[in-house]
Amino acid sequence: MRPLNFLLIFIVCILLVLFSLQNTELATIQVIKGVEVQAPLAIELIAATGVGALLAWLFSLLSQLQRIVIARQTMRQIRQQELRIQELEKDLQQIHQQGQRIQDLEGDVEKIHTEEKSSPPKTALTLVSSQNTDVKPALDSENNIEASQTDTTPEGTEKPANTDKETVNAEA
């Protein structure tokens, strides 16, 4: 585009020089009421062309400044949108991870329900620690822990406490 502009300006300048060489008569220009200027027509024409070129250049600069300001605003908006996109992508990733965790938990719950329905209730044997650090078995039935009842004698030996079954057996 620049070579085309240069060529156009060059042609206009050559035409202006040729026109000024042909028109050397004096002409009177009234700038303001009461102020008149007499000069050859070619000089007046070159001055008018120069003022027009200067104004065109100033308007061009103004237009470029406006484009620069708009481009900066656009770049600022783009950066803000990119930051917002990154934040939203991070949020989406967190939501996806939470959804995956929920699906994993739902699968675990489903397994537990399936196992509970398919197998009879189990009685588990657990170990209970006493004060002497001796380990004794205890019965766990449906989440209720029944610890064996024992009494400790002063010598450190353990003696089982009387239970209801033993009392019934002794009475019989």
N, C-alpha and C positions, 0 to 999 in steps of 0.2 A: 504494500500500500504506500510505503514511503517513496519509492521511486516514482510512482504515479503522481503523488503530491508534488514532488520536486519538479517533475516535467511540466505539470500544470502551472506552477508558480513561475518557472523559467519562461514559458510561452507568454504569460501575461506580462512579465517584465519586458520582454523584447517588443511586444506590441505597444507597450506604454512608451518606450524609448523612441520607436518609430513614429508614434503619434506626436510626441513632444518635439521632435525634429521638424515636423511638418507644420506645427502650430506655435509660432513664436510671437504672435501678436500680444499686446498688453490687454489684460482683462481686469475689471474692477470687482472686488468681492466685498460685500458689506457683512462684516462679522456680527456686529452689534449696531443698533441704531446709532448713527453718528460716527461709527468707526468703519472706515473703508480702507481696503488694501488693494493697491495696483501692482500686478506682477504678470509676467508672461503666462499664458495659458498652460504651457507645459509644466511650469513649476507648480502652479496651483493644482494641476491634475496629479502630479507626483506626490505632493503633500497630502491630498485627499486619499490617494491610494495607500500611502504610508499609515495615515490615521486609521483607515479601515482595516489594514493588516494587523496593526497593533491591537485594535479592539477584538478582532477575530482571535488573535493569540491569547488575549486575556480571557475571553469566553471559553476558549479551549482549556486553559489552565483551570478555570472554575469547574468545568465539566469533569476534568480528570480528578480534581480534588473530591468532587461529589462521588465519583466512582470508587475512589480509595476509601472514603468514609463508609460507603455502603458495603464494600468488600470486607472491611474490618468488622463491621457489625455482623455480617454474614458469617465470617470466620469465628467470631465470638459465640454466635448462636450454634454453630456446628460443634464447637468444642463443648459447650454446655450440653448439647444433645448427646454427644458421644459419652460424656461423663454419666449422663442419665441412663443411657443404654447400658453402660457397664454396671451401674448400680442395679438396674432391673435384671440384667443377666445373672448377677450375683444372687439377687433375691429369688429368681427363678430356679437357680441351682439349689439353693437352700430348701425351697419348697419341694423340689423334686426329691432331694435326700430325705426330707421329712415324710413325703409320700411313700418312699421306698421303705423307710423304717416302719411306717404304719402297716404296709402290706406284709412285711416280715412278721410283725407282731400279730396280725390277723391270722397268718399262716400258723404261727406257734399256738395261738388260742384254738384254732381249728384242730390241730394235732392233739392238743390236750383233751378237748371235748371228745374226739374220736377215740382216744385211748381210754378215757373214763367210761365211755359207753360200751366198748368192746371187752374190757377186762373187769373181773369181779373186784370188789374192794380188797385191798391188800393190807396185811398187818406187817409192819416193819419192826425190826428189832433195832433198838438204838442203845447207845451206851450212855450211862450217867455216871458222873464222877462224884465220889464222896470226899469227905474231909481228909481221909487218909490217902488219898490219891489212888485208891483201889477203884477199878473200873467194874461196874456192874451192869448187866443187861436190863433194859426196861422195855415195856411194850408200848408201841404207838399205834393206836387204832383210830382211824378217821380223824386225824389231827388232834387227838386227845392223848397226852402223854401220861402214862401211869408208871411212876417210879416204884421200884421195890422198896418196901419199908424195912429198914434195919435199925437196930440199936447198937451203939458202940459201947463196949464195956471198958472200964478203966484200963484194962491190960492192953487195949488196942485191938482185941479180937472183935469180930463182928458177930452179932447174934440176931437172927431174924425175929422181927416183931410178930406178935400174934395177929393173924388176920381173921376175918369173919369165917372163912372156910375152915381154918384150923380149930376155931372155937366150936363150930358145929360138929366137926369130927370128934373133938374131945368129949362133947356132951353125949354123943351117940355111943 
